[in-house]
Amino acid sequence: MSEKRSIEEINEKIRNGKAVVLTAEQVSAMGKELTPAEITRKVDVVTTATFGPMCSSGAFINFGHTTPPMRMEMITLNNVPAYGGIAAVDAYIGATETATPNDTYGGAHIIEDLIAGKDILLQASAKGTDCYPRTEIKTLINKNSINEFIMFNPRNAYQNYNVAVNSTSKLKFTYMGTLLPAFGNANFSTSGELSPLINDPELRTIGIGTRIFLGGATGYVAWNGTQFNTGKPLNEYGVPVGNAATLSLIGDAKQMNTQFIKAAYFEKYGVTMFVGIGIPVPVIDEEIAMTVSIRNSQIETNIIDYGSGNFEILGRTDYESLFSGEIPLNGKKIRTAPLSSVKVAREIAELLKNEIAEGRFFLTEPVALFTKTTGLNNLDIRL
Amino acid sequence: MIFNNQKFKKMISKRFVLTFPPEATGEPITYNLIKKYDIMVNIVRADVSPGKIGHLVMEMTAPAKTLKEGMVYIRQQNVECEPIEKKIHYREDLCIHCGACSAVCFAGALTMGRMTAELTFDPEKCVVCELCLKSCPLNLFSIDID
């Protein structure tokens, strides 16, 4: 009979301080010697993590009302525009927003500065209405003065991602970092065997309502992420090759920590934000025990030419090779470099492991699982 | 004659980046620097291959006048020769160890530890190409002028 356990049984063990919690790296090492059945018997929870640049991030802010009140329309925070096309004093600040296209300071910096407790200059204008007569405001806000400060990231935690190379003779500056000409380097951006959605590739335990670590605070999976794609080809270990599933995440930014939320600027690309995410995977059966045991050598992804503009797939590699410092391509060796911090991902996995083992973080049964998709629509230009 | 020997003049050590054009010069530059100019040459880093722009980082030790003559000689061979008078300053305390800078560091001064996943900066290997300044997403590199 195959080994099984429920999330409620795991929570009971956490409550009694008896849960065995390991990080995904620890269980990958264990998987070299133990069978999935043995791992299921020994391990209750596996913690996964990532800390990489995730552009599709941002935060809702409620500034509080003034007297007389105002329905803010054009809103800026330290001169960075925030979206005000919602109710009176609500706004959404997107991580990649900047005052001008060339600015190195943007929405991600506003979010990081607010989390750090700094004052931010709020300026807004409005046409004024009978119920909201004020037309102008200029004041300072910080995380204690505002009401809600809710991080809501439409697309985070990509299940896997491409490796970027540059076939051209020119230096290219991309969201995958600086790419040297003539295949001078190969950049990649996931935490490999630590990566959350690699450890539960079919999303059997991660769904709507899953409690997670987000930016140093407790967060939740709100929905599937945008560009969610379960239709990608799988390799022999059941891992999608290339960018596949994503998550939409939510959490209280007031509780977050700038150690795990970092504003960043990629040369000639723009502003983005490093987001720290940790997701616990409950070892509910042998199938999950097998997927959490996945090793870097078994996770593959595509090598894509980001230089030429047509994003051609040039080959395939695995994360053991990527982390080794060089990969072979067309008979040559190319130096590799990560963009996502495995060091910080390890810290998150370790933190979450301790939180669970010490009975401060309990696991959740997803409220609903995600619907499988067959692929993504392209945007047709119809005019 | 012994009083004219360079050993009794004030010796200066300086680092230089030599940039070679893709077409080979055919001239044994380092040999001549040693043999003809009596300059002590210590090659720190070499990245030269036929058909590509090559870089050579070397320390030259000689009296000031001889060093200048050596630089003139190198430049006559259509090879750029720039003294390294700048240093890269790295804010290690704020580093998140993402590794983006290691992607562009052809000199091998910025490397990721395979087991530790931590960035290491070895100033001895740095050729001050300044590519890391633009590649660090947290803007942690800057130039110190000596």
Interface residues (C-beta under 8 A of the other chain):
Chain A: F51 G52 P53 T104 F173 G177 T178 L179 L180 G184 N185 N187 K262 A264 Y265 F266 E267 T272 F274 F323 S324 G325 R335 A337 P338 L339 S340 S341 V342 K343 V344 R346
Chain B: I96 H97 C98 G99 A100 S102 A103 V104 F106 M112 R114 T116 A117 E118 L131 K134 S135 P137 L138 N139
